[in-house]
Amino acid sequence: MVRQTLALILLSLAAAEEYHISYTLVGRDLLAARESLKISRAMTPLRGTPTPLCRFEARESRFEEWAANNRMKLAECLLSHSASIRAYSRSDGSLQTKDLLILTTRTVPVQVDFNDGLVTIKKIQ
C-alpha cells in the first residue's frame, strides 16, 4: 500500500502541467504602449495531441517563476507559433497621423514539462 501511494505521488510530480497562455502588445506611433502576458492554469484536462513548440533551460523550480523571469522568451515562443496584427490609422485634419498596432496571439492551450533544468512547452491540438 505504501509503495502504491509513493508511486502515485511520484507520478503526479512528474506529470506535465496544463495552461492557457496569451500575449498582447499594443503600440502607438511605433512605441510600445502596453504589453500583457496572461497565464492561466487549465481547470479541466486538455484533450488533444501535444506538439512541441519550444524548449528552454531553466534554473527556477516552477513554471510560473520561470515565466515571470523569462517573459520575452515565452512571448517569442508564442509569436513564432501564431500571431495576428491589427493596424489602425487616424488623421486629425492636420498633417499628423496617429497609428495604433495591436499584436496578439490567440489563447493557446499548452502542456508544460518542467524538469531536469528544462522547460518544454507543447501546444495541445
Summary of the structure (lengths in Angstrom):
residues: 125
radius of gyration: 19.2
end to end distance: 37.2
largest distance: 79.2
contacts: 308
relative contact order: 0.28
helix: 25%
strand: 50%
